[in-house]
Amino acid sequence: QAVFSSREQLIFCSRVEQNLYFLSMAPICWCCFYGAETSLACAFCCCPYQCVKCCNEDSPERSFDYQKSGLGAFIDCNQAPFSEQFLQDLKDPNYKLQVWDGARLTEEELKQEMFSRLRKYASPDYPGFIKENVCFDQCCGIIYEKNPSLESQGNDFFRLSAKLKIPAELAVALLSDPQKIGYKDFGLARVQIFHAFPDQNTSMVYTIAPPGGPIAWRDYVDISGWTREEDGSYLQCTTTCCSAEVSTFPGAIRGTNLIFGYRFEPEAGNTRTTLVAQTETGGCLPKSLSNSFFQFFLYLYVENLEQIGLNMIKAGTAAKFVDQFPGLGPLVLPDEFKG
């Protein structure tokens, strides 16, 4: 009887969903899709989303900008520069950022607001979450829930729970680095930190997602940051703000991250992880279809986050990488995380 890893089971049990998504992409990267490990497959790969084999994803170097191979020149030629006035305004601690829901808050106020919402929704005591039985939870140990009471204009509110075999500090660092975010999510063309706030934990991020089949270009303008709780857990959260201050990428539809956040709670031998997410993709894509795609990619985010961290631990680059994020290092790996 064959024994498959959780990653292989994920590919097998979700083959239908993956085929529907990848068949909408042009060109299709079959070596990425089927996990081919041969140099021949990579040599003939024409995928603009860049094969993971060529990504150097275990590099210890911190980054502030990421572009998918094959799309960089096109993006550079078409993306408008950020407003100098806006960049200056962001340096003012009293500047009010326009949040997606219409509120105007300073950077400090907005951080407190988004972390408060994340704590509330990530709590197992928050009412209304219903467990969904899908193939992913059986093969990967990921618990998937939705909360109908938090649905907004047809956009589902998701919560995923899992135990990751990487330290919480490494997970937070990976989610704070554009290159690592790009390797985690192969459906992104650019992830760019265009402003870092003085606390060094919070930044403004511009993200571009390329088209595929009926799905048009999307872009997002977000504030993203992390904090360490008194109990030793970490919160990492992203929400859309200042969307009107940044030009939309030509031909793109501006999306909105209502909330996208993780809670990492260190335990013996693993990190208990909770992801809560709700996104408005915009455009005329049916909500049932956008929710389905979003649901599927949330599983990949959790799986790929852990896998990249494991690869860095195996390569011996994790500690050097984390040390570059003030407040996270030094990373001391307990024996249970060394494999």
Protein Blocks (a to p, Z undefined) as FASTA:
>chain_A
ZZddfklmmmmmmmmmmmmmmmmpccddfklmnopabfklmmmpccfnopaklnopmbcb
dcfbdcdehilmmmmmmmccddfklmmmmmpmkbccddfkopacdfklmmmmmmmmmmmm
mpmkbghiacdddfklmmnopacdddfklggghiacdddddddfbdfklmmmmmmpmklm
mmmmmmbfbdcdfbdcfklpaccdddddddehjbccddddddddddddfkopacddddde
hklmpccdehiacdddfbacddddddehiacddddddddeehjbdfklmmmmmmmmmmmm
mmmmmmmmmmmmmnopmmmmmmmpghkaccdddfklnZZ
